[in-house]
Amino acid sequence: MGRPVSYNVNVKPLEKDISIAGMPDGHQGEGFFATKLNDVVGLARKNSIWPLPFATSCCGIEFMATMGSHYDLARFGSERVGFSPRQCDLLMVMGTIAKKMGPVVKQVYLQMAEPRWVIAVGACASSGGIFDTYSVLQGIDQVVPVDVYVPGCPPRPEAIIDGVMRIQDLIGKESLRRRNGDRYKQLLESYGIQ
Amino acid sequence: MSLTNERIKQRLVEKFGEQVSAFSEPYGMLTFEAPKELNLKVLNFLYDDDELKFRFLTDLQAVHYPDNKGRELAVVYHLHNLVDNVRIRFKVFSDVNTPDVYTATGLFSGANWMERETYDFFGVNFVGHPNLKRILNVDEMDYFPMRKEFPLEDQTRVDKDDEMFGRG
């Protein structure tokens, strides 16, 4: 008899016991390897993101599943969830943000040290979602700059993982000078952040 | 002998005469109204009377009837007699332009936050309230969101774009 939920019968053979992040482009010869500092720093940063969960509703429940052993965000170097904004690199806003909560999100963002990234998980954090009303912030990008939006109501853990992987891409490719640039300063100023 | 709706009505009419009116019993719950100037007198009478003993304020809120000119805002008190387990509903009506109603905080401490909520959403000005300010909405809000004076959503609107999100 078939089962409504069947096990994954396509066994994927283990390729390596330990998976290691790929090597950046560079020159190598006997005993040396030369590459850009940018790439090395990006590689280190993107595989050691400390997320700060800001979970207010059902998207937060999906995030708990994402952190659990089944989906296991630890595979991406993000198992260390920090609950102090001062230690964290990635602000994950998951759930409806009421207008009264807006200043709190902004304060948490301000308390994070540069470089910092923000991911808006779910329809509510991205756009207000179904709560098109006087009391709900229509997207957290009204108070803080957002790097990645994850659609869904709520998004499945796979979608959250996809969002984190896109953040990893952004982090890995980010120029070391970006945060000192005029464009970045203008972006922050447009949010009233000095 | 338990307290009946007829007996409550009789006691109220004995005390206030013509001023308590519009008695009805939707779903068996006695409902009546009084002029808003009398709300504390009626509440006090219901509280102090040895027979009525309505000494618990279950809920307090407002309703906006925009078509009811001159008496748009209804403030509704839900009272409970915990001895006989009887509930009643008491309404006072007010003009939306002068929404001044006396506060019940002197009688029921629990009315404090309920009146703040009612002020927050309907703009009822509770005269004598110790701390009448918004309780649930943001302090900067300059309107009363639950009043029926806002248009329904325009289904053809196109404003949920980047401009709305501070990136226009």
HADDOCK unambig.tbl for C-alpha pairs under 7 A between the chains (distance, minus, plus):
assign (segid A and resid 99 and name CA) (segid B and resid 138 and name CA) 6.75 0.50 0.50
assign (segid A and resid 100 and name CA) (segid B and resid 137 and name CA) 6.74 0.50 0.50
assign (segid A and resid 100 and name CA) (segid B and resid 138 and name CA) 5.32 0.50 0.50
assign (segid A and resid 135 and name CA) (segid B and resid 137 and name CA) 6.81 0.50 0.50
assign (segid A and resid 139 and name CA) (segid B and resid 165 and name CA) 6.85 0.50 0.50
assign (segid A and resid 141 and name CA) (segid B and resid 165 and name CA) 6.08 0.50 0.50
assign (segid A and resid 142 and name CA) (segid B and resid 165 and name CA) 5.32 0.50 0.50
assign (segid A and resid 142 and name CA) (segid B and resid 166 and name CA) 5.66 0.50 0.50
